[in-house]
Amino acid sequence: MKDILRDELEAPKIVDWSAFQAELDALRVREKAHTREGDAIAAARRRLPMVEVDGATPLIGERGAVTLLEAFEGRRMLIAYYFMWHTGHPAPEQCEGCTWVTSQVRELSYIHSRDVTYAILCQGPYEESARYRDFMGWEMPWYSAQDSLDTLLVGLRVGRMHIVCYLRQESKVFQTYWTTSRGVEAMDNSYRLLDLTVYGRQETWEDSPTGWPQRFTGKQNIRTDGRPTAQWSRLKAGYSDDLGTGSR
């Protein structure tokens, strides 16, 4: 495996400015087409039908029992991220994918300004998962949906990561969209920024030139030295990762 900080790596060919700009201009045509297609897909998403769900479905939050309707916090829409959870397991064994995307959701004022609430609906028990939220320094609303997953995730795979969008019309709640797997990259900016760099994400699945570093595969993508990568900065800052679970 190459050490990207020390090894000499392959790099693009060197050309003059005009040749560089000509190739970039050609790529920009494709980038703009991609952006327009993304806009068209978003427009189609806004025209999807919706399905009613039970707004009285129970959740557990920091003040105890609440309902899905209350999780809207009075706003018209709700984006819920269904966080995977390994009950009874210590912090290093919790989901690196959910930790990766959740760590990147910080400033919610722009979402709130559009009449939207963002919240985590964890698929594990409240107390130990809330300890994890506090360890990671996350400030978004956090609920346990553990006892209501069969109601909330009809047609979806319980135990997987999901983003689900809801609309409230007075006391009625409707599901308007959901996605999973790479769809949750909607929460990510790290990969999107890395995609702009010469070596990309450095993952083995990428279509890169021969000699480009591709150091990461599977869980290595977002896990470092046995932990979800984002945990290390919290430990360095002195935060405790004790979830009250002991270890297995």
Secondary structure as UniProt FT lines:
FT   TURN            4..6
FT   HELIX           17..46
FT   STRAND          51..53
FT   TURN            55..56
FT   STRAND          58..61
FT   TURN            62..63
FT   STRAND          64..67
FT   TURN            68..69
FT   HELIX           70..72
FT   TURN            73..74
FT   STRAND          77..83
FT   TURN            87..88
FT   HELIX           91..93
FT   HELIX           96..102
FT   TURN            103..104
FT   HELIX           109..112
FT   TURN            113..115
FT   STRAND          116..122
FT   HELIX           126..136
FT   STRAND          142..144
FT   HELIX           146..148
FT   HELIX           149..152
FT   TURN            153..155
FT   TURN            158..159
FT   STRAND          162..169
FT   TURN            170..171
FT   STRAND          172..180
FT   HELIX           181..187
FT   HELIX           190..194
FT   TURN            195..196
FT   TURN            198..201
FT   TURN            204..205
FT   TURN            210..211
FT   HELIX           218..221
FT   STRAND          223..224
FT   TURN            225..226
FT   STRAND          227..228
FT   TURN            229..230
FT   HELIX           231..236
FT   TURN            237..238
//
